[in-house]
Amino acid sequence: MIKNYLLIFLVSMVPLIELRGAIPISQGLHLPIVQSYVICIVGNMLPVPIIYLFARKVLVWGADKPVIGSFFSWCLEDRKSVV
């Protein structure tokens, strides 16, 4: 049972799958809906502070890399002219 809850917790953290995939998986595993919903929401929100705190540092680090540098530099550009 704990493995199933851990599975839906981890699936809810994956971008593009998130709650749209974790909640149907929980129902396929016959888990209670309320507990599954709460675990999925917590799992979905957990990466947000980490992304908020470290995204700029990762972009600055990758701005001079050969393959990803142009995209990371584009993400760091000032966007004030786009309104």
N, C-alpha and C positions, 0 to 999 in steps of 0.2 A: 504494500500500500504506500509506504514512504517512497519507494522507487517511482511509483506512478506520479505522486505529487512532485517529486524532484524533476521528473521528465517534463511535466507541463510547466513547471517553473522555468526550466532552461529553454524550452521552446518559446515561451512568451518573451524571452530576452532577445531572440533572433530577429533582426530587422526584416521587414516585409512579411514575416509569418505572424509574429506577435500574437495578439489575442484572437485574430481570425483563424489561426491554426491551433492554438493551445486549448481553447474552449471546446472545439469539436473533438480534439484528441481526448480531452478529459471525459467527454460524454461517451466516446468509444470505449474508454476504459471503465465505464460505469462508476465514475466517482460522483459524489454529491455535488450538485451544481453550485450551491452557495460557497462552499469551501473552495471549489475549483476556481470560481470567479475571483475570489479574494486573492488566492495564491497567484493566479495569472496576472492580476492587476499589479500586485507587489513586484512580481518578476519583470513586468513590463516597465515599471517606473524605476527600478533599481539602477539601471545604467545611466539614467539621465544626469545625476550630479557628476558622475565620472566623466561623461562626455562634455558636460558644461565646463568642468575644471581643466580638462586636459586637451581639448580639441585644438585650441590655438597652438599649444606647444607642439603637438604632433604635426600640424600644418607648417609651422616654422621649421621644424626639423626636416621635413620632407621637401621643402621648397627648392633645395639645391640638388636633389637626387635626379638621376638621369631619366628614369621612366615616369615617375609620378610628379616631378618637379613643376612642370607647366600647369598641371591641374591644381596642385597645392598653392602655387603662386596666384593663380586665378581666384582661388577661394579667399586668399588674403587681401586681394585688391580692395581699395576703398570703393564702396558701392553707392556713394552719395549722389552720383549723377543719374542713377537709375531710380526714377520716381514715377 
